[in-house]
Amino acid sequence: MTALKESDLRLFVDSVRRYFDITSRITPEITSAFLGVEPVAGHDFNGIVRFAGRYRGQVLVSLPAAALKELLLLQRETDLSPANLLDAVGEIANTLAGNARRRLGKDLDISVPQTVHGHPAPASRTRMHPYVITFRWNRYPGLVCVDLAEAA
């Protein structure tokens, strides 16, 4: 499997910025982007989308509960239950995957988002070192882990 190009990775950074800018009118600050060597330590609420086809692997979106609650309140949503927080993080993951499909090709197969409250069990990696993008939105940390590679 071959690595993603820098322009392919840029689409995830741009998607994170665009998602929060559109849904909350608060643009997140990208705080770092690096190759993950250790297992990725995420937050309490996680959305995972798996990819198959020309690209294989997964993308994980991870946010703390407080960030998701604030995001929902900004959208005038009053149901702040754990189930609704999981729906919110799943929606973010699904949106990033949809943006990836537009850039990486419409024949890309994307799973329905899997959501996990708590730290997800480590998945087998597609890449030895996945790409990790950390950001700060409205004072809350978040991360996106891009573990994708182009199939040979």
N, C-alpha and C positions, 0 to 999 in steps of 0.2 A: 504494500500500500504506500502511496506517495503522500507527502505532507501537503497541507493546505498552503496556498500562496498567501502572502501578506495581505493582498487585496481581499481574499476570501475571509480572513480573520477580521479585517476592518469592517466587514458587513455586520459582524456581531456587535462590535463596539458602537457602530452607527445605529444599529437596531435598538440597543439598550437606551442610548440617548433619545432616540426618536420616540420610543414607547413612553418613557416617563415624561418627556416634554409634551407629548400630545395628551396623555391621560391626566396629567397633574399640572402642567404648565411650569414644572420645576425640572430643569435639565440636570441630570446627575453628573457628578465629576468622576471621570475615570481616574482611579488612584494608582493602578498598576496593571500591567499585562506581562505575564511571565510563563515559562514552562514549568508545570507542576512536577516536582520530583517526588515529594512525599504525598501520601493520600490527602486529598483536598478536604479541608475542614470547612464545612458550610455552616449554615444557620438552621433555625428550627423548622422552616417551611421550604420545601424543595419541589420543583417541577422538573421532570425528566422527559425528554423526547428522544426517541431512538430513530436513527436514520438507516436506510438500506437502499440498495441500488448503486448508482455511480459513486456515492459517498457512503461510508459505513461508520457507525459509532453512535455517540449520544451527545446531547447538550443538557447540562444541568443548570438551572436557575435557582439560587438560594438566597432567601431573605429572612430577617427576623420578624417575629409576629408584629412588633410595634410598627415596622415599616409598612406591612401589608394593611394593618388597621388604618393607619393614616392615609394610605393610598385609597382605600375604600371610602373613608369619610370625605376625602376630597371629591370623590365621584358621587357623593350624596347617598352612599349605601350605609344603612344602619345595622345590618346583620354582620356582626364581627365575630361570629362563631368560628371555631377551628375549621369546620367544614367549609365555610365561606372563604377563610384565609387560604385553604388548600386550593379552592377553585380559582382564587385570584393568582396564586403563583403558577398554577397550571395554565392559566390564560396567558400569562407573560411568556412562559416557555413555548406555548403554541404559537404565539405571535412571532417570536424570534425564529422559530422553525419555518413558519410561512414566509418570512422575509428571506431566509436562507434558500428556500425552494425557488423563489423568484431569481435569485442570483446564481445558484448552483445547478439549476435545471429542473424543469417541471416533472421529469421522470423520477425524481427523488422521492422515495417512499418515506413517509413520516408517520410515526406511531401517534396514537392518542396519548396526550400527556399522562404520565404516571405521577402521582403526587405522594409525598412522604412527609409526615409530621415527625420531626426528630431527624437524626442523621441517617441517611440512607446507607444500606449495606454496600460495601465497596463492590463496584461492578468490575467485570474484567475489562481491561483497558484495550482500546483499539490502538492507541499510541502509547509508547513507553512513557512519554511526558506530555500530557494534555496541556492545552493552552488555558490559562486562567486569567480572567479579567475581573479585577475588583473595582468597585465603584462606591461612591457615597451619594445617596439621594436624600435630600432634605434632612441631613444629619445622621442618616441610618446607613450602615454598611450593607453591601450586597455583593454577590459574585455570580459569574457565569463561567462554567467550565466547559470548554469546547474540546471534546475527545472524538474528533472526526479525521478520517483519512480517505483519500480517493482510492477506490478499489483499482487494483492493477488490471 
